[in-house]
């Protein structure tokens, strides 16, 4: 694919701006809506336990979606894969508005998770294609846009909820997803024309297997608690306004550190930055547990969300930078999709495990401590891969 897309300095600037817009609009769509969806479900009788089960089931189909996004990215272009994932995201709020039965909620979550996880693959591949040796910096710039959007997204969501109810929030989110999809039409990176048979699951090259193991353990641990974090705050009686504030704190930390982390990913060993990211995630889970034990202590909760923001800022550019250095363009899409496929399969039991540990261990925070231990183990492991 790189043979067709040769990035000049002008192209790099132009495409970085378009990539920034794509990431920003997606960030607005996701952050204004995702936490509201959890409260919307809780308000309509779909509790934490049931949400965790639906979340797990959705990952089976999301994994297959990710594989196809990898194939599409290699076959017809990175930007087309971005268009598809954002378009799928626009369906989630629409489905939720039409009905709030368990079945419709499942399909809404399925569309949202497909857009989020599949979109991460598609946008990262596009950023790698555009950035080349400067991938970390390009991802850092693009995700700075996401971070800005995700500071204001929860606030916008809360204001729209107050003025127009869930209809206002969900309509806004859907339109932002559509905008993110449309921006991709202004980019053209070429296509490899690689043909795949069957599902497109690729054997992972030996030089990526250690990285794939790291990514799989990370996804399993992360999905024990993070996707349902607002279902947890809702069940603990923390108000939707407080959750919006915490979400903004997370995204403010993300914004402040995103660009420096992108530069660091290019100049430093990305494995060390990934290790730091895992440590930050572990500490975030611990502080969230402290916040719950202390009855919603705002300092502990704010610290948890700020640490989670630092995790996001450090993880994405270091992940993309490492992957770029270990792969070439032609089959890059299917390799990244395959790694994410296995990682998503590993995440299928995560919400079940999290829900079970939360129920079994007194205090309602056992799943957070378990996840913290796994993240700490992964922080040590990633330093051993080559």
Secondary structure, DSSP 4 states (H G I P E B T S, - for coil): -TTT----HHHHHHHHHHHHHHHHHHHHHHHHHHHHHHHHHHHTT--HHHHHHHHHHHHHHHHHHHHHHHHHHHHH-HHHHHHHHHHHHHHHHHHHHH--SHHHHHHHHHHHHIIIIIHHHHHHHHHHHHHGGGHHHHHHHHHHHHHHHHHHHHHHHHHHHHHHHHHHHHHHHHHHHHHHHHHGGG-----------TT-PPPPPHHHHHHHHHHHHHHHHHTTTSTTHHHHHHHTT--HHHHHHHHHHHHHHHHHHHHHHHHHHHHS-HHHHHHHHHHHHHHHHHHHHHHHHTTS-HHHHHHHHHHHHHHHHHHHHHHHHHHHHH--STTHHHHHHHHHHHHHHHHTTHHHHHHHHHHHSTTS-HHHHHHHHHHHHHHHHHTT--
